[in-house]
Amino acid sequence: GYACVGTVSGTSISFGSVYNFTTAATSASGYGLAYDTANSKFVVTYADSGNSDRGTAKVGTVSGTAISYGSATVYETGGSSWPTNIKAYVGTVSGTSITFGSGVIVNSGQTGEFNAIGYDVQSGKVIVAYEDRGNSYYGTAKVGTVSGTSISFGAAVVFRAANTGNAYFLVGYDAGVGRTNIFFRTTDALTQGLVATGTVSGTSITFDSNFTVASKNRYAGAAYDSVNKKWGYYIRPGA
């Protein structure tokens, strides 16, 4: 597992050296990256195959294009490479370490591999997107409320009433419209790249009709430009 720092200049980007956060193999379905704005640190999470696929986290510190990491913290002992359900944890960063509250089950049924979570700035809530295999593989979301080191979730809301088998979900807030976007790939129709835009109210979220980004799509990513309040979306086209 590696991370590297990218520096943007105009319309180009350059990267520093790669710095490994673990020497063990990691699962593609079990890692993530988040930035802690309060502490100016990032947190990487991964399924540590060198430790029975346990969910593990490290705090990263960036200096120029160099990265250093704190010690590993295990937050999930049951393994995290492909869970039958989704759990959420609240982490608190202190220096180069992180501590976690108890895990809370988001969906007790079987889900796909590539779930995602994002923060809705306007409502102060988190949004989890996942493939609900207990409900015809529909794309589903829940609103989470953080209190201290705990989190609770509202009822499930379907944003794609069709098969989203093995979808790659991406959740991000759009400051331009004050709403949350969920980007995803779906296996129905022509393996489309789609986006659902939702409005949070209390512990629930309502969605507009899905918008097609790409008619054929295998893998995708998205990032938000906070200066211009625009989304960039990239795809790996597929037949």
N, C-alpha and C positions, 0 to 999 in steps of 0.2 A: 504494500500500500504506500503510495507516494503522493506528495503535494508539491506544487511549485507556484511561484508568485509571477503574475503577469503585470506588465507596465504598459499602459495605453499612451500613445503619442499620436495625436491627430487621428488618422484612420489606420494606424498600424499598432501592433502589439508585440512586445518582446518578453521573453520568459527567462527567469533565473534558473539556477540548478534545481534538481528535484531532491526532496528530502523525505526519506521514508519514515512513516509513523509506526510501521510494524515490519518486521522481517519475515513474519509468517504470511502465508497466502490469505487473501481476503475474498469474500464472496461478493459478486457483482450486485446481489440483491440485498446486501447487508451493510452498506456504508453510506455515510452522509456527511455534509459539511454545513456549518452554520456560523454566523458572525455574531459575537457578543458586543454590541455597541457601547454598553456601559463600561466594559473592561478593555475594549480595543484588542480582543483576543478572538481567535476562531476555535471552534470545537469540531473535531472529526470523530465520527462514530463508525464502528466496523464490526463485522462478525469475525472473531479471532479464531481461525482454523487451528492455530497452535494451542488453543485452550478450549476445545470442544465447541467451537462456534459461538462462544459466549459474547453477548453484546458488550462492547468495550468502547471507552471514550478517552480522548486525550485533548488537552488544551495546547493550542499552537500560538506562538508569538512570532510576529513578522518584524524583521529589521532589515530595511532595504529590500533585497530580494532573497534574504536568508530566512529560514524557518527553524525554530527550535521547539521542542515538545516537552511537556511535563510528563509525569508518570501515568501509566495506564490505570483507568478506573473501570471496573466491571459493574455495569448497571443491570444486566440481565443474565442470570446463570443458566437459563433453560436453553440457550442457543438462539441465534437470530438470523440464520442464513435463509430460511424460508419458513416463517411461523405459520401455524394454522389459524392464529388470530393475531390481531394487532394490539400492541401495548404502547402507551405513551408515558414518558417520564419527564419530570421537570428537573433541570440541572442548574446548580448555582456555581458560578466560577469565582474562585478566590486565588489570586496570584496565578500560578501555573497548574492548579489542580481544580477538580470539579467534583461536587457531591450531588447525589440524586435523591429525590423522594421516592415513594413507593410507586410501582408501575400500576397503571390503570388500563383495563381492557377497553379498547375502542370498539372492536367488533369481535364477538366470541366465535363466530363462524369462520369457515375457511376463506382466505383471501388470496389474491395473486401476490406476486413477488414485489412489484415495483410501486409501492404506495408512496405518498408524499404528504408533507405538512408545510403550511405557510402561515404567516402572521397577517391578520387584517388590521391595519393601523387605525382605521376610523372607529371600529367597534372595540378594539383591544382584545380580540379573540384570536384563537388559532383555528385553522381549517385543515382537516384531514381528508384526503381523497384516496379511495381504494376501490378495488374490484371485488364485489361481493359475490363470491362463488355460491353462496347459499341462496342467492336471488338472481339466478339466470346470468351471472357474470356482469350484472349491471354496474355502471360507474356510479359511485355513491360517495357522499360527503357527510361529515359531522362537524359541528361547531364545538370547540373546546374552550372552557373557562379556567384560567389559571388563578389559583389562590395560594400564596405562599409556595410551598413545594409540592402542592397537589394540583390535580386537574380533573375536571368533570366534563361530560359530553352530553349534548342534546340528542334528539332523535335523528335517525338516518334520513337523508334526503337524496333521492336519485336525480342525478343530472344527465345521465345517458341511459335510457330504458332500452338498451341493446347490449349485445355481447362486447365487452371490453377486455376480452381474454388477453392476459400478459401485457396489458397496457403500461406504458411509461407515463406516470402522472407527474405533473409539475404544478405547484401552487404558488401564486405570487400576487401581491397587492398592486393595484394600479392607482397611483395617487392622482392621476389626471381625472378619473371619474369616481374615485373613492369607493372602488369595488374590488373584489377578488376574482382573479382569473384562474381557471384550471385548464391546463393544456394536457392533452392526452392523445394516445394512439388507440384505435379501435380495430378489432378484427372483422367486424361486419362490413358489408358493402365492399369497398376497395382498399381496406386497411388505411383508412383516412387519418389525417392529422386534424384534430378538432380542438376547439376551445369553448368552455362554458363560463359565462360571467355571472357571478352571484352577488347578492346583497344580503348582508348579515343583519338580523333583527333578533335581539335577545340571544337565545341559544339555538336559533335556527337560521337557515339560509335559503333564499329563493333564487332560481336560475332563469336566465333568458334561454331561448332556443340555442342549440349548439351551432357554432359557426365553423365552417370548413376552412382550415388553413392550407392544407395540401390534400389533393385527391388520392395520392399514393404515398405512403409514409411508413418506414420501418422503425427508425429511432429518431428521437427529437430532443431538443433542448430549448430553453427560453431564458431571457434575461431582460431586466427592466432598466431603462435609462431614466434616472430620476431628474436629470437636468432638463431633458427635452420631453419628459413624460410620454415616452414611447416604448413599445415592446419590440424586441428583436427575437425572431423565431428561426431556428435552423432545423433542418431535417436531413436524414439519410434516405433518399428516395428508394422505393422498393417496387418491384413489379406486382 
